[in-house]
Structure formats: C-alpha cells, structure tokens
Amino acid sequence: MDARLEFFLMSKKINIPVKGQKPPPGKGSSTGDKVFSGPSWRDLPDQQGYYGKFGGAFIPEMLFPNVEQLRTRYLEIIHEPSFQKEFRSLLKDFAGRPTPLYLARRLSSKYNTEIFLKREDLCHTGAHKINNTIGQILLALRLGKRRIIAETGAGQHGVATATVCAMKGVECIVYMGEKDMERQAPNVARMKMLGAKVVPARSGSKTLKDATNEAIRDWINNPVDTHYIIGSVVGPHPYPDMVARFQSVISEEIRLQLLEKTGNELPTHVIACVGGGSNAAGSFYHFLDEGSVELIGVEAAGHGVNSGLSAATTFLGKEGVLHGSRSLVMQTPDGQVIEPHSISAGLDYPGIGPLHAQLYTTGRATFLNATDEESLAAAFELARLEGIIPALESAHALAALEQLQFNEKDTVVLCLSGRGDKDLATYMGAMKEGGTPG
C-alpha cells in the first residue's frame, strides 16, 4: 500500500486505489470533461521535493545540514511505530480528533444541495494548525532539537506551536508581523500565556511574509539546536510534503465520516481557503487521485484582484522562488515580491505552496477568490443560519458558495479551518460601520 495512506489509515479500511491498481470506472481519471495524465498524485513530490516544476529546496548554505537531516529522516521517523502511536494518541486525547463532519441543513437549503462542514474549528486551539504542530514537535524531539521557532499570521499556528511546546517543555519563539500582532491581539496574549516569546516583524508589510523572513534568519543563526515548525505547505522540501502528511488526517476523516453518513466516501466537491494552503492540502490529500471529486481552493481577493490590494496568487502570480521553494509568487516584472493584502491575516501571503501551484497549473483543482466584503458577508451568513462564527480565513471558502452552481444530489464538503473568536474585533467593526447587518 502507498506509504502516505498507510501512515494515516485508521482501523477502519477505506477504499482507495493503491499503486499499480487501476481506479474504478469514473474515478481517478477525470473531473467532468477534464482528463489528467502523468503520474499519480500519490507519487508526488519526487525525491528532490518537486511537484512537477514546483517545489525543491532553495536554501542558504548554513541551513543545508538541517534541511538535509529532515529530508533524509522525516519519513523514517514518522513511520516508526512509537511515533505513530504517540501522534495518534495526541490527536485523539489532546487535539480532540476526530472533528465532526456536520451537515449544515439551513446552509444546504439556501444553496439547494447538501453541504457538510468539516469542523476543524473545534480542534484544541481553535484551528487545524494543531495537527501539524503535534507531528512536528514529536519529529523535532526525535532529532534532538530543544528550541522551536515558528512564524504566524493570524496567530493560530503560533498558538498551536506554543501549545505543543508547553506540553513538551520546549523553548518556543514565534515571529509575527507587527501589523498582525495588533489585529490578532488575543492570540498574542494566548502565546505569551503559554510561555512563548513573541517577536514582532517590523519590515515590509509587517505581516506573514515578513514574519517568515525573520524566522528563517533565526534558523540560519541557530542551525544546531533549533527546529523551525513551518505552519503551511510552503518552504523548502521536505516541509510542503511533511505538513501535507500531518494535515491529511482531515481528508482521511472526511472519507470515513461520509461513508458512515451517506454510504459513499466520495463527495462531489471539496472546498477550502488557500493562503499558503495547509488546510486545503489536508482537505484535498486523500481525494487527489479521485477525479470525480472537484477540488476548489479559495484565495483572498482583498479589495479586488485588480485593486493592488489582494492576495490572489493564482490570478496575479508568476513562477518564482519564495521562502525556499519554487512556486507561484506575486511579484513585479523584475522579481520583487508584491505586498499582499487580506482582511484575514492567515491568507495575507504573496504565494502558495508548490502542491497548490501544480494543482492549479494542471487544472486538477479550481482556484477562486473572494473579497474582504464577500468574506465578511459569508461569515455573518453562517453565524445566522447555523450558529457558527467562522474564522475570516474560513469565511473565504464559504464565500465561494455564491460563485458555484450545485444540484440537489451533490455532496459538498467545506473545511471550516478555524473559529472566529480571534476575529471578533473585525466583525464588531463591520457591524458598527453598517456594511454588514448588525
């Protein structure tokens, strides 16, 4: 069986074609009129970390020993029985998995279809980020690292990193854009309460890109004792693959839960927001070779994709290298990174992970975008139809429902990647301004 699936299979078997086995008719070959050729998505990335032409490891010489140690050992370590046992136990007893797959009946009624919400907002710390940080802290300790650094945008990855470091008694330093620290003050307080040192990034736009820059500088200066817990499917190989593996528990659970609820483990659509793209990678992972499943990523259009204040990378980006890997990057003709904008700090990033760049360029996934205003409206709609206040990042995925056409027999799964507690100040501001019903 394919090693990636074998690592995340639960005791209950799920029907996924393995290498060398032809998929059942209508599966694994096409989505609508699209036909995909080439190697199985389960064969990617290759040994150099490439998803087609995207990926790789573009790193300073000082980081080579650390990255090479990860590359040569990460698969060996995560397949160790002791690792799997501890990882699964913490996902269940500490993070609160499995998260529910909730049939949103009133939302479904509005869009005349069947919409399930994958409730990652109910994870410990309030988002899907904890899945990855649990995996990476266990990996770091097995590599002998006793100092952890991380970057964060909306603060959810920072909180999740601080949480697992507190649990394991490990030093934690989190880099966060100064602008993001102001708009996500509750998460800054949570990180500090958990014992982490939060370092502001004051360069550039003072957001996620700049926090990542500062974290990489720290890692260069502390290559021996430090592990960098990257929070998304970005960075040099093996990070995009490693983070996708840890987050793939999301789609693993979706298949099992759909089978129990509907008798069919395959939805017609899977929708998730995309900044760097970790919740989307986790939501898509076990459906990549299921061609009957439409994969839909939703980026942040900010004030509009042509406004100059956007983070819609697939619409605006060109091939380039950012933070250690080749992907699609928002940049000027001479290669200077364009400062992104989004109302959601977690999507305020000028690139996407190399897996998503390959999904976009091959047509395997469809990428849409939603403006700040559209996302706010979608957040208020979910709150009033279903009694759930989503994170602003998740609200972008919800906003895509207005752009898509469904029929009543469709089964739509939308990843609700985080809860909206951290965004209440923004929601309160929207209500005061009268732009969104109060």
LOPA-967023 format. One record per residue (C-alpha): residue number from 1; residue in three letters; y, z, x. Coordinates in nm, 2 decimals, padded with zeros to 4 digits. Layout:
N
   seq   type        y        z        x
   NUM    ALA        Y        Z        X
...
***
This chain:
438
   seq   type        y        z        x
     1    MET    00.00    00.00    00.00
     2    ASP    00.36   -00.06    00.11
     3    ALA    00.47    00.23    00.32
     4    ARG    00.81    00.27    00.14
     5    LEU    00.65    00.30   -00.20
     6    GLU    00.36    00.52   -00.07
     7    PHE    00.61    00.77    00.06
     8    PHE    00.78    00.82   -00.28
     9    LEU    00.48    00.78   -00.52
    10    MET    00.41    01.08   -00.73
    11    SER    00.07    01.19   -00.85
    12    LYS    00.10    00.95   -01.15
    13    LYS    00.04    00.59   -01.04
    14    ILE    00.29    00.33   -01.12
    15    ASN    00.21   -00.04   -01.14
    16    ILE    00.40   -00.20   -00.85
    17    PRO    00.26   -00.51   -00.67
    18    VAL    00.18   -00.45   -00.31
    19    LYS    00.20   -00.68   -00.01
    20    GLY   -00.03   -00.98   -00.03
    21    GLN   -00.07   -00.93   -00.41
    22    LYS    00.08   -01.18   -00.65
    23    PRO    00.31   -01.02   -00.91
    24    PRO    00.21   -01.05   -01.27
    25    PRO    00.34   -01.36   -01.46
    26    GLY    00.71   -01.33   -01.52
    27    LYS    00.76   -01.05   -01.26
    28    GLY    00.87   -01.06   -00.90
    29    SER    00.98   -01.42   -00.90
    30    SER    01.28   -01.48   -01.13
    31    THR    01.56   -01.33   -01.32
    32    GLY    01.65   -01.56   -01.61
    33    ASP    01.69   -01.90   -01.46
    34    LYS    01.72   -01.76   -01.10
    35    VAL    01.43   -01.81   -00.87
    36    PHE    01.41   -01.62   -00.55
    37    SER    01.23   -01.74   -00.24
    38    GLY    01.16   -01.59    00.10
    39    PRO    01.00   -01.26    00.20
    40    SER    00.95   -00.97   -00.04
    41    TRP    01.25   -00.74   -00.06
    42    ARG    01.00   -00.47    00.04
    43    ASP    00.97   -00.63    00.38
    44    LEU    01.34   -00.57    00.45
    45    PRO    01.51   -00.47    00.67
    46    ASP    01.34   -00.62    00.97
    47    GLN    01.27   -00.42    01.29
    48    GLN    01.63   -00.48    01.40
    49    GLY    01.76   -00.35    01.07
    50    TYR    01.87   -00.68    00.92
    51    TYR    01.87   -00.77    00.55
    52    GLY    01.89   -01.15    00.61
    53    LYS    02.21   -01.18    00.82
    54    PHE    02.35   -00.84    00.73
    55    GLY    02.28   -00.51    00.90
    56    GLY    02.19   -00.44    01.26
    57    ALA    02.34   -00.17    01.49
    58    PHE    02.68   -00.24    01.64
    59    ILE    02.75    00.09    01.83
    60    PRO    02.92    00.22    02.14
    61    GLU    02.70    00.28    02.44
    62    MET    02.74    00.65    02.41
    63    LEU    02.57    00.65    02.07
    64    PHE    02.27    00.44    02.18
    65    PRO    02.04    00.73    02.26
    66    ASN    02.10    00.90    01.93
    67    VAL    02.07    00.59    01.72
    68    GLU    01.76    00.47    01.92
    69    GLN    01.59    00.81    01.87
    70    LEU    01.65    00.78    01.50
    71    ARG    01.53    00.42    01.49
    72    THR    01.20    00.49    01.67
    73    ARG    01.12    00.82    01.50
    74    TYR    01.25    00.82    01.14
    75    LEU    00.95    00.65    00.98
    76    GLU    00.71    00.86    01.17
    77    ILE    00.88    01.18    01.08
    78    ILE    00.93    01.11    00.71
    79    HIS    00.56    01.02    00.67
    80    GLU    00.44    01.34    00.82
    81    PRO    00.25    01.54    00.55
    82    SER    00.46    01.86    00.63
    83    PHE    00.79    01.66    00.59
    84    GLN    00.67    01.51    00.26
    85    LYS    00.56    01.85    00.13
    86    GLU    00.89    02.02    00.21
    87    PHE    01.10    01.73    00.09
    88    ARG    00.93    01.71   -00.24
    89    SER    00.94    02.08   -00.29
    90    LEU    01.31    02.10   -00.22
    91    LEU    01.38    01.80   -00.45
    92    LYS    01.20    01.99   -00.73
    93    ASP    01.29    02.35   -00.68
    94    PHE    01.63    02.32   -00.51
    95    ALA    01.78    02.00   -00.63
    96    GLY    01.63    02.02   -00.98
    97    ARG    01.43    01.69   -00.99
    98    PRO    01.32    01.50   -01.18
    99    THR    01.66    01.44   -01.35
   100    PRO    01.64    01.34   -01.72
   101    LEU    01.64    00.98   -01.85
   102    TYR    01.85    01.03   -02.16
   103    LEU    01.86    00.79   -02.45
   104    ALA    02.23    00.77   -02.54
   105    ARG    02.20    00.69   -02.91
   106    ARG    02.56    00.66   -03.00
   107    LEU    02.65    00.45   -02.70
   108    SER    02.34    00.24   -02.77
   109    SER    02.46    00.19   -03.13
   110    LYS    02.80    00.07   -03.02
   111    TYR    02.66   -00.19   -02.79
   112    ASN    02.37   -00.28   -03.02
   113    THR    02.10   -00.22   -02.76
   114    GLU    01.90    00.07   -02.60
   115    ILE    02.09    00.25   -02.32
   116    PHE    01.93    00.52   -02.11
   117    LEU    02.14    00.73   -01.87
   118    LYS    01.97    00.84   -01.55
   119    ARG    02.13    01.19   -01.53
   120    GLU    02.20    01.23   -01.16
   121    ASP    02.50    01.43   -01.27
   122    LEU    02.25    01.72   -01.35
   123    CYS    02.14    01.74   -00.98
   124    HIS    02.23    02.05   -00.79
   125    THR    02.58    02.00   -00.65
   126    GLY    02.66    01.76   -00.93
   127    ALA    02.56    01.42   -00.80
   128    HIS    02.28    01.21   -00.65
   129    LYS    02.40    01.28   -00.29
   130    ILE    02.17    01.59   -00.26
   131    ASN    01.87    01.36   -00.25
   132    ASN    01.98    01.21    00.08
   133    THR    02.11    01.53    00.24
   134    ILE    01.79    01.71    00.18
   135    GLY    01.60    01.43    00.36
   136    GLN    01.84    01.41    00.65
   137    ILE    01.87    01.78    00.72
   138    LEU    01.49    01.80    00.74
   139    LEU    01.49    01.50    00.97
   140    ALA    01.77    01.64    01.19
   141    LEU    01.59    01.97    01.24
   142    ARG    01.27    01.79    01.34
   143    LEU    01.48    01.60    01.60
   144    GLY    01.61    01.93    01.74
   145    LYS    01.97    01.89    01.61
   146    ARG    02.16    02.21    01.53
   147    ARG    02.50    02.07    01.45
   148    ILE    02.57    01.85    01.15
   149    ILE    02.87    01.62    01.08
   150    ALA    02.94    01.41    00.77
   151    GLU    03.21    01.20    00.61
   152    THR    03.31    01.23    00.25
   153    GLY    03.53    01.05    00.00
   154    ALA    03.51    01.21   -00.35
   155    GLY    03.37    01.52   -00.18
   156    GLN    03.03    01.51   -00.34
   157    HIS    02.85    01.41   -00.02
   158    GLY    03.05    01.67    00.17
   159    VAL    02.94    01.94   -00.08
   160    ALA    02.58    01.82   -00.07
   161    THR    02.58    01.83    00.32
   162    ALA    02.74    02.17    00.33
   163    THR    02.49    02.29    00.07
   164    VAL    02.18    02.19    00.28
   165    CYS    02.34    02.32    00.60
   166    ALA    02.40    02.66    00.43
   167    MET    02.04    02.66    00.31
   168    LYS    01.91    02.59    00.66
   169    GLY    02.17    02.79    00.86
   170    VAL    02.31    02.49    01.05
   171    GLU    02.67    02.44    01.16
   172    CYS    02.85    02.19    00.94
   173    ILE    03.17    01.99    01.00
   174    VAL    03.29    01.75    00.72
   175    TYR    03.56    01.48    00.77
   176    MET    03.76    01.40    00.47
   177    GLY    04.07    01.18    00.42
   178    GLU    04.38    01.39    00.37
   179    LYS    04.46    01.20    00.05
   180    ASP    04.11    01.27   -00.08
   181    MET    04.14    01.64    00.00
   182    GLU    04.45    01.65   -00.23
   183    ARG    04.29    01.47   -00.52
   184    GLN    03.95    01.64   -00.48
   185    ALA    04.07    02.00   -00.40
   186    PRO    03.79    02.17   -00.59
   187    ASN    03.53    02.00   -00.37
   188    VAL    03.72    02.10   -00.06
   189    ALA    03.70    02.46   -00.18
   190    ARG    03.33    02.43   -00.25
   191    MET    03.26    02.30    00.10
   192    LYS    03.46    02.59    00.26
   193    MET    03.28    02.84    00.04
   194    LEU    02.95    02.71    00.16
   195    GLY    03.06    02.77    00.52
   196    ALA    03.16    02.42    00.62
   197    LYS    03.46    02.33    00.83
   198    VAL    03.66    02.05    00.65
   199    VAL    03.86    01.84    00.89
   200    PRO    04.14    01.61    00.74
   201    ALA    04.16    01.25    00.85
   202    ARG    04.53    01.16    00.88
   203    SER    04.51    00.80    01.00
   204    GLY    04.52    00.48    00.79
   205    SER    04.50    00.52    00.42
   206    LYS    04.37    00.88    00.47
   207    THR    04.06    00.81    00.26
   208    LEU    03.69    00.75    00.31
   209    LYS    03.71    00.47    00.57
   210    ASP    03.93    00.70    00.79
   211    ALA    03.70    01.00    00.74
   212    THR    03.41    00.78    00.86
   213    ASN    03.61    00.68    01.17
   214    GLU    03.67    01.04    01.26
   215    ALA    03.31    01.13    01.21
   216    ILE    03.19    00.86    01.44
   217    ARG    03.44    00.97    01.71
   218    ASP    03.30    01.32    01.68
   219    TRP    02.94    01.19    01.72
   220    ILE    03.04    00.99    02.03
   221    ASN    03.18    01.31    02.18
   222    ASN    02.88    01.52    02.08
   223    PRO    02.57    01.30    02.12
   224    VAL    02.31    01.55    02.23
   225    ASP    02.31    01.83    01.97
   226    THR    02.47    01.66    01.67
   227    HIS    02.32    01.46    01.38
   228    TYR    02.55    01.25    01.16
   229    ILE    02.45    01.27    00.79
   230    ILE    02.59    00.94    00.66
   231    GLY    02.63    00.96    00.29
   232    SER    02.58    00.60    00.19
   233    VAL    02.37    00.29    00.27
   234    VAL    02.61    00.19    00.54
   235    GLY    02.63    00.24    00.92
   236    PRO    02.41    00.12    01.20
   237    HIS    02.03    00.08    01.15
   238    PRO    01.84    00.28    01.05
   239    TYR    02.09    00.45    00.82
   240    PRO    02.10    00.19    00.54
   241    ASP    01.72    00.19    00.52
   242    MET    01.68    00.56    00.56
   243    VAL    01.94    00.66    00.30
   244    ALA    01.79    00.40    00.06
   245    ARG    01.45    00.55    00.10
   246    PHE    01.57    00.90    00.03
   247    GLN    01.76    00.78   -00.28
   248    SER    01.48    00.57   -00.41
   249    VAL    01.34    00.87   -00.59
   250    ILE    01.59    00.77   -00.86
   251    SER    01.42    00.44   -00.94
   252    GLU    01.08    00.59   -00.89
   253    GLU    01.15    00.84   -01.16
   254    ILE    01.31    00.58   -01.39
   255    ARG    00.98    00.38   -01.39
   256    LEU    00.77    00.68   -01.47
   257    GLN    01.00    00.81   -01.73
   258    LEU    01.04    00.47   -01.90
   259    LEU    00.66    00.43   -01.91
   260    GLU    00.64    00.77   -02.09
   261    LYS    00.92    00.70   -02.33
   262    THR    00.87    00.33   -02.41
   263    GLY    00.53    00.23   -02.28
   264    ASN    00.69   -00.02   -02.04
   265    GLU    00.80    00.09   -01.70
   266    LEU    01.04   -00.20   -01.65
   267    PRO    01.39   -00.21   -01.80
   268    THR    01.58   -00.53   -01.87
   269    HIS    01.89   -00.41   -01.68
   270    VAL    01.98   -00.15   -01.42
   271    ILE    02.35   -00.08   -01.38
   272    ALA    02.51    00.14   -01.11
   273    CYS    02.85    00.17   -00.94
   274    VAL    02.89    00.05   -00.58
   275    GLY    03.12    00.18   -00.31
   276    GLY    02.90    00.19    00.00
   277    GLY    02.62    00.18   -00.26
   278    SER    02.37    00.47   -00.22
   279    ASN    02.32    00.55   -00.59
   280    ALA    02.29    00.17   -00.66
   281    ALA    02.04    00.13   -00.38
   282    GLY    01.83    00.42   -00.51
   283    SER    01.85    00.29   -00.87
   284    PHE    01.75   -00.07   -00.77
   285    TYR    01.49    00.01   -00.50
   286    HIS    01.17    00.00   -00.70
   287    PHE    01.29   -00.29   -00.90
   288    LEU    01.39   -00.52   -00.62
   289    ASP    01.07   -00.74   -00.64
   290    GLU    01.07   -00.72   -01.02
   291    GLY    01.25   -01.04   -01.11
   292    SER    01.26   -00.97   -01.48
   293    VAL    01.49   -00.68   -01.41
   294    GLU    01.86   -00.76   -01.39
   295    LEU    02.03   -00.56   -01.12
   296    ILE    02.40   -00.50   -01.18
   297    GLY    02.64   -00.34   -00.93
   298    VAL    02.99   -00.25   -01.04
   299    GLU    03.27   -00.22   -00.78
   300    ALA    03.62   -00.07   -00.81
   301    ALA    03.89   -00.33   -00.90
   302    GLY    04.17   -00.07   -00.87
   303    HIS    04.48   -00.22   -01.02
   304    GLY    04.31   -00.56   -01.04
   305    VAL    04.12   -00.77   -00.79
   306    ASN    04.42   -00.98   -00.70
   307    SER    04.67   -00.69   -00.70
   308    GLY    04.64   -00.60   -00.34
   309    LEU    04.52   -00.26   -00.46
   310    SER    04.15   -00.30   -00.50
   311    ALA    03.81   -00.21   -00.35
   312    ALA    03.61   -00.50   -00.49
   313    THR    03.44   -00.61   -00.17
   314    THR    03.21   -00.88   -00.31
   315    PHE    03.52   -01.05   -00.47
   316    LEU    03.75   -01.01   -00.17
   317    GLY    03.53   -00.95    00.13
   318    LYS    03.42   -01.17    00.42
   319    GLU    03.14   -01.13    00.67
   320    GLY    03.23   -00.88    00.94
   321    VAL    03.13   -00.56    01.12
   322    LEU    03.24   -00.22    00.99
   323    HIS    03.11    00.12    01.09
   324    GLY    02.82   -00.01    01.29
   325    SER    02.67   -00.28    01.08
   326    ARG    02.74   -00.64    00.97
   327    SER    02.82   -00.68    00.60
   328    LEU    03.09   -00.79    00.37
   329    VAL    03.42   -00.64    00.45
   330    MET    03.77   -00.66    00.30
   331    GLN    03.97   -00.80    00.59
   332    THR    04.27   -01.02    00.68
   333    PRO    04.21   -01.37    00.83
   334    ASP    04.25   -01.22    01.18
   335    GLY    03.98   -00.95    01.11
   336    GLN    04.20   -00.64    01.03
   337    VAL    04.05   -00.42    00.76
   338    ILE    04.24   -00.42    00.44
   339    GLU    04.31   -00.08    00.30
   340    PRO    04.12   -00.04   -00.03
   341    HIS    04.23    00.14   -00.35
   342    SER    04.05    00.30   -00.63
   343    ILE    04.12    00.58   -00.87
   344    SER    03.77    00.71   -00.77
   345    ALA    03.76    00.85   -00.42
   346    GLY    03.39    00.77   -00.38
   347    LEU    03.45    00.39   -00.44
   348    ASP    03.76    00.37   -00.22
   349    TYR    03.59    00.19    00.07
   350    PRO    03.65   -00.16    00.21
   351    GLY    03.29   -00.27    00.25
   352    ILE    02.94   -00.24    00.10
   353    GLY    02.60   -00.16    00.25
   354    PRO    02.41   -00.46    00.41
   355    LEU    02.14   -00.44    00.14
   356    HIS    02.40   -00.50   -00.13
   357    ALA    02.56   -00.78    00.08
   358    GLN    02.22   -00.95    00.08
   359    LEU    02.16   -00.88   -00.29
   360    TYR    02.50   -01.04   -00.37
   361    THR    02.47   -01.35   -00.14
   362    THR    02.12   -01.43   -00.25
   363    GLY    02.20   -01.38   -00.62
   364    ARG    01.93   -01.12   -00.67
   365    ALA    02.20   -00.88   -00.81
   366    THR    02.51   -00.94   -01.01
   367    PHE    02.83   -00.77   -00.90
   368    LEU    03.10   -00.70   -01.14
   369    ASN    03.42   -00.49   -01.11
   370    ALA    03.62   -00.25   -01.33
   371    THR    03.98   -00.15   -01.30
   372    ASP    04.12    00.21   -01.29
   373    GLU    04.22    00.18   -01.65
   374    GLU    03.89    00.03   -01.77
   375    SER    03.70    00.31   -01.60
   376    LEU    03.92    00.58   -01.75
   377    ALA    03.86    00.44   -02.09
   378    ALA    03.49    00.43   -02.03
   379    ALA    03.48    00.79   -01.92
   380    PHE    03.66    00.90   -02.24
   381    GLU    03.43    00.69   -02.45
   382    LEU    03.12    00.86   -02.30
   383    ALA    03.27    01.20   -02.34
   384    ARG    03.34    01.14   -02.71
   385    LEU    03.03    00.95   -02.80
   386    GLU    02.77    01.15   -02.61
   387    GLY    02.93    01.48   -02.50
   388    ILE    02.90    01.39   -02.13
   389    ILE    03.20    01.38   -01.89
   390    PRO    03.11    01.15   -01.61
   391    ALA    03.25    01.12   -01.26
   392    LEU    03.51    00.85   -01.21
   393    GLU    03.26    00.66   -00.99
   394    SER    03.00    00.66   -01.27
   395    ALA    03.27    00.56   -01.52
   396    HIS    03.30    00.22   -01.34
   397    ALA    02.93    00.15   -01.42
   398    LEU    03.00    00.25   -01.78
   399    ALA    03.30    00.01   -01.79
   400    ALA    03.07   -00.28   -01.72
   401    LEU    02.91   -00.24   -02.06
   402    GLU    03.21   -00.41   -02.21
   403    GLN    03.16   -00.71   -01.98
   404    LEU    02.79   -00.77   -02.06
   405    GLN    02.60   -00.90   -02.36
   406    PHE    02.28   -00.74   -02.47
   407    ASN    02.04   -00.79   -02.75
   408    GLU    01.88   -00.51   -02.95
   409    LYS    01.55   -00.54   -02.77
   410    ASP    01.69   -00.49   -02.42
   411    THR    01.63   -00.16   -02.23
   412    VAL    01.94   -00.08   -02.02
   413    VAL    01.93    00.19   -01.76
   414    LEU    02.26    00.31   -01.62
   415    CYS    02.28    00.55   -01.33
   416    LEU    02.52    00.84   -01.41
   417    SER    02.57    00.92   -01.05
   418    GLY    02.78    01.23   -01.08
   419    ARG    02.96    01.46   -01.32
   420    GLY    03.33    01.47   -01.39
   421    ASP    03.42    01.83   -01.31
   422    LYS    03.58    01.71   -00.98
   423    ASP    03.80    01.45   -01.17
   424    LEU    03.94    01.68   -01.44
   425    ALA    04.29    01.67   -01.28
   426    THR    04.29    01.29   -01.31
   427    TYR    04.16    01.30   -01.66
   428    MET    04.42    01.56   -01.76
   429    GLY    04.69    01.34   -01.61
   430    ALA    04.57    01.04   -01.81
   431    MET    04.59    01.24   -02.13
   432    LYS    04.94    01.36   -02.06
   433    GLU    05.06    01.01   -01.98
   434    GLY    04.92    00.89   -02.31
   435    GLY    04.74    00.60   -02.16
   436    THR    04.41    00.74   -02.28
   437    PRO    04.37    00.92   -02.62
   438    GLY    04.41    01.29   -02.58
***
